[in-house]
């Protein structure tokens, strides 16, 4: 346990970059009391909607929870989901550098009595390129960072060229190689 506490102590305030597919998670929670007369499906009486950080944003939140000084690079849209996501990032003290040239990836889970009924995905998986301004910020942050985390969910932030580089890095430095 001493190794873990020492590792966490050393982790505190380290500059860490997360690059990847930023997502917003939404969970709709309710109760089922009847079946729809329109189709044989449950009718959910919604009690609550819960938002959380997903994908690379969740990775950044985990780093931040360990007191890492976290910067996040990825993509969102100019939409309501992006507004909510930015608010959550601010609460977690994560510094965002987000291109706004695609819709914000939103994962909606519907739960009734703690059972997930369905998941709906709103996403644009096309590859995007960071603006020159964001790339310059990324280069500066990379030079001053201790750790760089790549969080790839195949939603377009990490293009095929970067994926090949990641595979090469894993093959060279993996403890399982």
FIRO-219167 format. One record per atom (N, C-alpha, C): residue number from 0; residue in one letter; atom name; x, y, z. Coordinates in pm, whole numbers, plus 32768, in hexadecimal, padded with zeros to 4 digits. Layout:
REM FIRO-219167
   k r  a   px   py   pz
 NUM a CA    X    Y    Z
...
//
This chain:
REM FIRO-219167
   k r  a   px   py   pz
   0 x  N 8052 7F89 8000
   0 x CA 8000 8000 8000
   0 x  C 8057 807E 8000
   1 x  N 80D0 8075 8037
   1 x CA 812A 80E8 8037
   1 x  C 814B 8114 7FA9
   2 x  N 815B 80B3 7F4E
   2 x CA 8179 80D5 7EC3
   2 x  C 8107 8125 7E84
   3 x  N 808C 80FF 7EA2
   3 x CA 8018 8144 7E6B
   3 x  C 8010 81D3 7EA1
   4 x  N 8021 81E4 7F22
   4 x CA 8019 826C 7F5A
   4 x  C 808C 82C2 7F26
   5 x  N 8101 8287 7F12
   5 x CA 8172 82D2 7EDA
   5 x  C 8157 82F8 7E49
   6 x  N 811F 829C 7DFD
   6 x CA 80FC 82B7 7D72
   6 x  C 8096 8328 7D69
   7 x  N 802F 8324 7DBD
   7 x CA 7FC9 838C 7DBD
   7 x  C 8002 8413 7DE8
   8 x  N 805D 8411 7E47
   8 x CA 809C 848D 7E74
   8 x  C 80ED 84CB 7E03
   9 x  N 8135 8479 7DB9
   9 x CA 8185 84A9 7D49
   9 x  C 812D 84D8 7CD4
  10 x  N 80B5 84A3 7CCB
  10 x CA 8059 84C3 7C60
  10 x  C 801C 854E 7C72
  11 x  N 800F 8577 7CEE
  11 x CA 7FCE 85F6 7D0F
  11 x  C 8012 866B 7CCA
  12 x  N 7FC2 86BC 7C88
  12 x CA 7FEC 8735 7C41
  12 x  C 8046 871C 7BC8
  13 x  N 8055 86A0 7B9C
  13 x CA 809F 8685 7B21
  13 x  C 804E 86B8 7AAB
  14 x  N 8090 86F0 7A46
  14 x CA 804D 8720 79CE
  14 x  C 8035 86A9 7972
  15 x  N 7FB4 8691 7957
  15 x CA 7F8C 861C 7909
  15 x  C 7F2D 8649 789B
  16 x  N 7F45 8618 7823
  16 x CA 7EF1 8637 77B0
  16 x  C 7EA1 85BB 778C
  17 x  N 7E21 85CF 776E
  17 x CA 7DCB 8566 7738
  17 x  C 7D9F 8596 76AD
  18 x  N 7DB6 8542 7649
  18 x CA 7D8F 8561 75BF
  18 x  C 7D32 84F1 7591
  19 x  N 7CBD 8516 755D
  19 x CA 7C67 84AC 752C
  19 x  C 7BD7 84D4 7516
  20 x  N 7B84 846C 7512
  20 x CA 7AF6 8479 74F3
  20 x  C 7AA8 84A2 756F
  21 x  N 7A7E 8521 756F
  21 x CA 7A35 855B 75DF
  21 x  C 79A0 853B 75CF
  22 x  N 7962 850F 763C
  22 x CA 78D4 84EC 7637
  22 x  C 788C 851F 76B2
  23 x  N 7809 852F 76A4
  23 x CA 77B2 854D 7714
  23 x  C 7757 84D6 7727
  24 x  N 774E 84A7 77A3
  24 x CA 76F3 8439 77C6
  24 x  C 7677 8474 7808
  25 x  N 7604 8442 77E1
  25 x CA 7586 846B 781F
  25 x  C 753B 83EC 7844
  26 x  N 750E 83E6 78C0
  26 x CA 74BE 8374 78ED
  26 x  C 7434 83A8 7913
  27 x  N 73D0 836F 78D5
  27 x CA 7345 838E 78F3
  27 x  C 7311 831F 794D
  28 x  N 72E3 8344 79C5
  28 x CA 72B8 82E1 7A28
  28 x  C 7222 82F0 7A40
  29 x  N 71DD 827E 7A43
  29 x CA 714D 8284 7A5B
  29 x  C 7114 81FE 7A85
  30 x  N 7090 81FA 7A89
  30 x CA 7048 8180 7AAE
  30 x  C 6FEF 8156 7A3B
  31 x  N 6FD7 80D4 7A32
  31 x CA 6F7C 809E 79CE
  31 x  C 6EFD 8075 7A18
  32 x  N 6E8C 80AB 79E8
  32 x CA 6E0E 8086 7A28
  32 x  C 6DAA 804B 79C5
  33 x  N 6DCB 8057 7942
  33 x CA 6D6D 8020 78E0
  33 x  C 6DB3 800D 785A
  34 x  N 6D6C 7FCC 77FF
  34 x CA 6D9D 7FB3 7777
  34 x  C 6D52 8013 771A
  35 x  N 6D99 8043 76B5
  35 x CA 6D5F 80A2 7656
  35 x  C 6CF1 8060 7603
  36 x  N 6C81 80A5 75EB
  36 x CA 6C19 806E 7593
  36 x  C 6C42 8075 7500
  37 x  N 6CAB 80C5 74E1
  37 x CA 6CD8 80D6 7456
  37 x  C 6D2F 8063 7426
  38 x  N 6D7A 8028 7481
  38 x CA 6DD9 7FBC 7461
  38 x  C 6DF8 7F74 74E3
  39 x  N 6E24 7EF6 74DA
  39 x CA 6E42 7EAC 7557
  39 x  C 6EC7 7ED7 7597
  40 x  N 6ECA 7F52 75C8
  40 x CA 6F41 7F88 760A
  40 x  C 6F19 7FC6 768F
  41 x  N 6F79 7FCB 76E9
  41 x CA 6F61 8007 776C
  41 x  C 6F57 809E 7761
  42 x  N 6F03 80D9 77B4
  42 x CA 6EFC 8169 77C2
  42 x  C 6F49 818D 7840
  43 x  N 6FAE 81E3 7832
  43 x CA 7001 820D 78A3
  43 x  C 6FCA 8292 78D6
  44 x  N 6FA8 8297 7954
  44 x CA 6F85 8314 7996
  44 x  C 7006 834C 79CF
  45 x  N 703B 83B4 7991
  45 x CA 70BF 83E9 79B0
  45 x  C 70C0 842D 7A39
  46 x  N 711E 8403 7A8E
  46 x CA 7131 843E 7B12
  46 x  C 71AA 849B 7B19
  47 x  N 7211 847D 7AC5
  47 x CA 728E 84C7 7AD1
  47 x  C 72DF 84BA 7A51
  48 x  N 7331 8520 7A37
  48 x CA 7393 851B 79CA
  48 x  C 741A 853E 7A07
  49 x  N 747D 84EA 79EE
  49 x CA 7502 84FA 7A2A
  49 x  C 7568 8507 79B8
  50 x  N 75BD 856E 79C2
  50 x CA 7626 8582 795D
  50 x  C 76AE 8561 7999
  51 x  N 7704 8527 7944
  51 x CA 778C 8509 796F
  51 x  C 77EB 8512 78FA
  52 x  N 786B 8518 7919
  52 x CA 78D1 851E 78B3
  52 x  C 78EB 8492 787D
  53 x  N 78F9 8487 77F9
  53 x CA 7911 8406 77BA
  53 x  C 798B 8409 7761
  54 x  N 79B9 8393 7739
  54 x CA 7A2B 8387 76E0
  54 x  C 7AA8 83C9 771A
  55 x  N 7AED 8417 76C7
  55 x CA 7B68 845B 76F3
  55 x  C 7B4D 84BD 7764
  56 x  N 7AD5 84F7 7768
  56 x CA 7AB2 8553 77D5
  56 x  C 7AAC 8509 785A
  57 x  N 7A7E 848D 7858
  57 x CA 7A7B 843B 78D2
  57 x  C 7B0A 8418 78FE
  58 x  N 7B5F 83FA 789F
  58 x CA 7BED 83DE 78BE
  58 x  C 7C2A 845A 7901
  59 x  N 7C0F 84D0 78C9
  59 x CA 7C43 854C 7903
  59 x  C 7C0B 8562 798F
  60 x  N 7B8C 8542 79A4
  60 x CA 7B4F 8550 7A29
  60 x  C 7B91 84F3 7A8E
  61 x  N 7BB3 847B 7A63
  61 x CA 7BF8 841D 7ABD
  61 x  C 7C82 8451 7AE2
  62 x  N 7CCA 8488 7A81
  62 x CA 7D4D 84C3 7A9C
  62 x  C 7D3E 8538 7AFD
  63 x  N 7CDD 858C 7AE4
  63 x CA 7CC5 8600 7B3A
  63 x  C 7CA2 85D7 7BC8
  64 x  N 7C58 8569 7BD6
  64 x CA 7C32 853A 7C5D
  64 x  C 7CAB 850E 7CAE
  65 x  N 7D1A 84F1 7C6A
  65 x CA 7D97 84CD 7CAE
  65 x  C 7DF2 8547 7CBD
  66 x  N 7DB8 85BE 7CAC
  66 x CA 7DFD 863E 7CB9
  66 x  C 7E63 8658 7C4C
  67 x  N 7E51 8616 7BD9
  67 x CA 7EA5 8637 7B67
  67 x  C 7E79 86BB 7B2A
  68 x  N 7ED7 8707 7AF6
  68 x CA 7EBC 8785 7AB1
  68 x  C 7E9B 875F 7A20
  69 x  N 7E19 875C 79FF
  69 x CA 7DEA 8719 7986
  69 x  C 7DC0 8779 7917
  70 x  N 7DF1 875E 789E
  70 x CA 7DC5 87A4 7825
  70 x  C 7D87 873C 77C9
  71 x  N 7D18 8761 7788
  71 x CA 7CCE 8705 7731
  71 x  C 7CC6 873E 76A4
  72 x  N 7CEC 86ED 7643
  72 x CA 7CE3 8712 75B5
  72 x  C 7C84 86B2 7570
  73 x  N 7C24 86E8 7526
  73 x CA 7BC4 8697 74DD
  73 x  C 7B66 86F0 748E
  74 x  N 7AEF 86BB 746E
  74 x CA 7A8F 8704 741C
  74 x  C 7A04 8700 745B
  75 x  N 79BD 876E 744A
  75 x CA 792F 8776 746C
  75 x  C 78EA 87C1 73FA
  76 x  N 786B 87DA 740C
  76 x CA 7821 8830 73B1
  76 x  C 7805 88B4 73F6
  77 x  N 77B4 8904 73B5
  77 x CA 7781 897F 73F3
  77 x  C 76EE 8960 7412
  78 x  N 76DA 8910 7479
  78 x CA 7654 88E0 7499
  78 x  C 763E 88D8 752F
  79 x  N 75C6 88B4 7558
  79 x CA 75A3 88AE 75E6
  79 x  C 75FB 8847 762F
  80 x  N 7616 87D5 75EE
  80 x CA 766A 876F 762C
  80 x  C 76F5 87A7 764B
  81 x  N 772C 87FA 75F2
  81 x CA 77B0 8837 760A
  81 x  C 77AB 8896 7681
  82 x  N 773F 88E1 768E
  82 x CA 7731 893D 7700
  82 x  C 7733 88F0 7784
  83 x  N 76EA 8882 7789
  83 x CA 76E4 8830 7803
  83 x  C 776D 87F4 781E
  84 x  N 77AD 87C0 77B5
  84 x CA 7831 8782 77C2
  84 x  C 7897 87E7 77F7
  85 x  N 7897 885E 77C0
  85 x CA 78F6 88C5 77ED
  85 x  C 78DF 88EA 787F
  86 x  N 7863 88EE 78A8
  86 x CA 7843 890B 7934
  86 x  C 7879 889D 7990
  87 x  N 786A 8820 7966
  87 x CA 789E 87B0 79B7
  87 x  C 7936 87B1 79BC
  88 x  N 7977 87D3 794C
  88 x CA 7A09 87DC 794A
  88 x  C 7A39 8849 79A9
  89 x  N 79F4 88B9 79AA
  89 x CA 7A17 8927 7A04
  89 x  C 7A0D 88FB 7A96
  90 x  N 79A2 88B3 7AB8
  90 x CA 7991 8880 7B42
  90 x  C 7A05 8827 7B6B
  91 x  N 7A39 87DA 7B0C
  91 x CA 7AA7 877D 7B28
  91 x  C 7B31 87BD 7B1B
  92 x  N 7B34 8840 7AFC
  92 x CA 7BB1 888B 7AED
  92 x  C 7C09 8852 7A7C
  93 x  N 7BC7 8831 7A0D
  93 x CA 7C0C 87FE 7996
  93 x  C 7C11 886F 792F
  94 x  N 7C88 8887 78F9
  94 x CA 7C9B 88F1 7896
  94 x  C 7C7D 88B9 780A
  95 x  N 7C0E 88E7 77CC
  95 x CA 7BEB 88AF 7749
  95 x  C 7C24 88FD 76D3
  96 x  N 7C4F 88B5 766E
  96 x CA 7C76 88ED 75ED
  96 x  C 7C2B 889B 7585
  97 x  N 7BB4 88CB 7561
  97 x CA 7B59 887B 7512
  97 x  C 7B39 88BD 748D
  98 x  N 7B51 8873 7420
  98 x CA 7B23 88A1 739E
  98 x  C 7A8C 8895 739B
  99 x  N 7A4A 88F3 735C
  99 x CA 79B7 88F4 735A
  99 x  C 7980 88D8 72CF
 100 x  N 79C1 887E 7286
 100 x CA 7998 8869 71FC
 100 x  C 7950 87E4 71E3
 101 x  N 7912 87AF 724A
 101 x CA 78BD 873A 7237
 101 x  C 7856 8739 72A8
 102 x  N 77F1 86E8 729B
 102 x CA 778E 86E3 7308
 102 x  C 77CD 86A0 7381
 103 x  N 77A2 86C8 73F7
 103 x CA 77D3 868B 7472
 103 x  C 779D 85FE 747A
 104 x  N 77F6 859E 7492
 104 x CA 77CA 8513 74A3
 104 x  C 777C 8509 7525
 105 x  N 7702 84D7 751B
 105 x CA 76A9 84C9 758E
 105 x  C 7679 8439 7595
 106 x  N 768C 83FA 7608
 106 x CA 765D 8372 7621
 106 x  C 75EC 837B 7687
 107 x  N 7574 8353 765F
 107 x CA 74FF 835B 76B7
 107 x  C 74D7 82CD 76DD
 108 x  N 74D6 82B3 775F
 108 x CA 74AB 8231 7793
 108 x  C 7427 8246 77DC
 109 x  N 73C6 81EF 77C2
 109 x CA 7345 81F5 7806
 109 x  C 733E 817F 7865
 110 x  N 7327 819D 78E5
 110 x CA 7320 8136 794C
 110 x  C 729A 813A 7993
 111 x  N 7266 80C4 79AE
 111 x CA 71EE 80B5 7A00
 111 x  C 720D 804D 7A6B
 112 x  N 71FA 8076 7AE8
 112 x CA 7219 801D 7B5A
 112 x  C 72A5 7FE1 7B50
 113 x  N 7307 8036 7B36
 113 x CA 7394 8010 7B2D
 113 x  C 73B5 7FB1 7ABB
 114 x  N 7359 7F9E 7A5E
 114 x CA 7372 7F49 79E9
 114 x  C 7379 7FA3 796E
 115 x  N 73EA 7F9D 7926
 115 x CA 73F4 7FEC 78AD
 115 x  C 7398 7FB2 7844
 116 x  N 7340 8006 780D
 116 x CA 72DF 7FDB 77A9
 116 x  C 7315 7FEC 771C
 117 x  N 7354 805F 7704
 117 x CA 7386 807F 767E
 117 x  C 73F5 80E6 7689
 118 x  N 744B 80EB 7623
 118 x CA 74AD 8156 7618
 118 x  C 749E 8194 758D
 119 x  N 74A0 8219 758A
 119 x CA 7498 8262 750C
 119 x  C 7518 82B3 74FD
 120 x  N 7557 82AB 7489
 120 x CA 75D3 82F3 746E
 120 x  C 75BC 8360 7407
 121 x  N 75EA 83D9 7427
 121 x CA 75EB 8448 73CA
 121 x  C 767E 8465 73B0
 122 x  N 76AD 844D 7335
 122 x CA 773D 845B 731D
 122 x  C 775C 8471 728A
 123 x  N 77CF 84AC 7274
 123 x CA 7809 84C0 71EF
 123 x  C 7894 8482 71F7
 124 x  N 78A7 840F 71B8
 124 x CA 7926 83C6 71C2
 124 x  C 798C 83ED 7157
 125 x  N 796F 8455 710A
 125 x CA 79CE 847C 70A3
 125 x  C 7A4B 84BA 70E3
 126 x  N 7ABD 84A5 70A2
 126 x CA 7B3B 84DD 70D4
 126 x  C 7B39 8574 70C7
 127 x  N 7B6F 85B6 712C
 127 x CA 7B79 8648 712C
 127 x  C 7C0A 866D 7147
 128 x  N 7C2D 86E5 7123
 128 x CA 7CB3 8716 713F
 128 x  C 7CAB 878B 71A0
 129 x  N 7D0A 878D 71FD
 129 x CA 7D12 87FB 725A
 129 x  C 7D3D 887A 7210
 130 x  N 7D0A 88EB 723D
 130 x CA 7D33 896C 7203
 130 x  C 7DC7 8984 7224
 131 x  N 7E06 89DC 71D8
 131 x CA 7E92 89FE 71F2
 131 x  C 7EA3 8A34 727F
 132 x  N 7E43 8A83 72AC
 132 x CA 7E49 8ABD 7333
 132 x  C 7E4A 8A4F 739E
 133 x  N 7DF2 89EF 738F
 133 x CA 7DEC 8981 73F2
 133 x  C 7E69 892A 73E7
 134 x  N 7E9A 8912 736D
 134 x CA 7F15 88C2 735D
 134 x  C 7F8C 8907 739E
 135 x  N 7F93 898C 7394
 135 x CA 8000 89D5 73D6
 135 x  C 7FF6 89C7 746D
 136 x  N 7F7D 89D2 74A3
 136 x CA 7F68 89BF 7533
 136 x  C 7F91 8932 755B
 137 x  N 7F6B 88CF 7509
 137 x CA 7F8C 8844 7526
 137 x  C 8023 8831 752B
 138 x  N 806B 886A 74CA
 138 x CA 80FD 885D 74C7
 138 x  C 813B 8899 7544
 139 x  N 810B 890E 756D
 139 x CA 813E 894E 75E6
 139 x  C 8122 88F9 7661
 140 x  N 80A7 88C6 766B
 140 x CA 8081 8875 76DE
 140 x  C 80D1 87F2 76E1
 141 x  N 80E7 87B7 766C
 141 x CA 8132 8739 7665
 141 x  C 81C1 874E 769A
 142 x  N 81FF 87BB 7674
 142 x CA 8289 87D7 76A1
 142 x  C 8292 87E4 7738
 143 x  N 8227 8815 7776
 143 x CA 8228 882E 7806
 143 x  C 81DF 87C3 7857
 144 x  N 81BA 8755 7817
 144 x CA 816B 86EE 785C
 144 x  C 81BD 8675 7881
 145 x  N 8192 8634 78E9
 145 x CA 81D3 85BB 791A
 145 x  C 819B 853F 78D3
 146 x  N 8117 8541 78BA
 146 x CA 80D2 84CD 7882
 146 x  C 8073 84FB 7815
 147 x  N 806B 84AD 77A8
 147 x CA 800A 84C6 773D
 147 x  C 7FB7 8447 772F
 148 x  N 7F33 8456 773E
 148 x CA 7ED8 83E5 7730
 148 x  C 7E88 83F5 76B0
 149 x  N 7E83 838C 7660
 149 x CA 7E32 838A 75E6
 149 x  C 7DB8 8333 7602
 150 x  N 7D42 836E 75F0
 150 x CA 7CC5 8328 760E
 150 x  C 7C74 831D 758D
 151 x  N 7C82 82AB 7548
 151 x CA 7C49 8298 74C3
 151 x  C 7BD1 823B 74C7
 152 x  N 7B5D 8272 74A6
 152 x CA 7AE1 8224 749F
 152 x  C 7AAF 821E 740E
 153 x  N 7B06 823A 73AD
 153 x CA 7AE6 8237 731D
 153 x  C 7A73 8295 72FA
 154 x  N 7A74 830E 7337
 154 x CA 7A0D 8372 731C
 154 x  C 7A44 83E6 72CA
 155 x  N 7AC1 83DD 729A
 155 x CA 7AF5 8440 723E
 155 x  C 7B62 849B 7272
 156 x  N 7B78 84A3 72F5
 156 x CA 7BE1 84FC 7329
 156 x  C 7C6C 84C6 7309
 157 x  N 7C7A 8444 730D
 157 x CA 7CFA 8405 72EE
 157 x  C 7CEB 83C6 7263
 158 x  N 7D35 83FC 7204
 158 x CA 7D2C 83CC 717B
 158 x  C 7D7F 834D 7169
 159 x  N 7D71 830D 70F5
 159 x CA 7DB5 828E 70DC
 159 x  C 7E4C 8299 70E7
 160 x  N 7E85 830D 70BF
 160 x CA 7F17 831D 70CA
 160 x  C 7F44 8318 715C
 161 x  N 7EF9 835E 71B1
 161 x CA 7F1C 8360 723F
 161 x  C 7F07 82D6 727E
 162 x  N 7EA3 828E 724F
 162 x CA 7E8B 8206 7283
 162 x  C 7F03 81AC 7266
 163 x  N 7F3D 81BA 71EF
 163 x CA 7FB3 8168 71CC
 163 x  C 8028 818B 7228
 164 x  N 803B 820C 7245
 164 x CA 80A6 8236 72A1
 164 x  C 808D 81FA 732A
 165 x  N 8010 81FF 7359
 165 x CA 7FED 81C5 73DC
 165 x  C 800B 8131 73E1
 166 x  N 7FEA 80E9 7376
 166 x CA 8005 8058 7373
 166 x  C 809C 803F 7378
 167 x  N 80E9 8091 7332
 167 x CA 817B 8084 7333
 167 x  C 81B2 809C 73C0
 168 x  N 817F 8104 7403
 168 x CA 81AB 8121 748C
 168 x  C 818B 80AB 74E8
 169 x  N 8112 8076 74DD
 169 x CA 80EB 8005 7534
 169 x  C 8144 7F8C 7519
 170 x  N 8166 7F73 749A
 170 x CA 81B8 7EFE 747D
 170 x  C 8246 7F0D 74B2
 171 x  N 8278 7F88 74BB
 171 x CA 8300 7F9F 74ED
 171 x  C 830A 7FA6 7584
 172 x  N 82A2 7FE1 75C5
 172 x CA 82AF 7FFC 7653
 172 x  C 824E 7FAE 76AB
 173 x  N 8202 7F54 7670
 173 x CA 81A3 7F08 76BE
 173 x  C 81EB 7EA4 7718
 174 x  N 81C1 7E9B 7798
 174 x CA 81FF 7E37 77EF
 174 x  C 81D9 7DA9 77C4
 175 x  N 8178 7D9C 776B
 175 x CA 8149 7D18 773F
 175 x  C 8186 7CF1 76BA
 176 x  N 81E2 7D42 7685
 176 x CA 821E 7D2A 7603
 176 x  C 827F 7CB6 760B
//
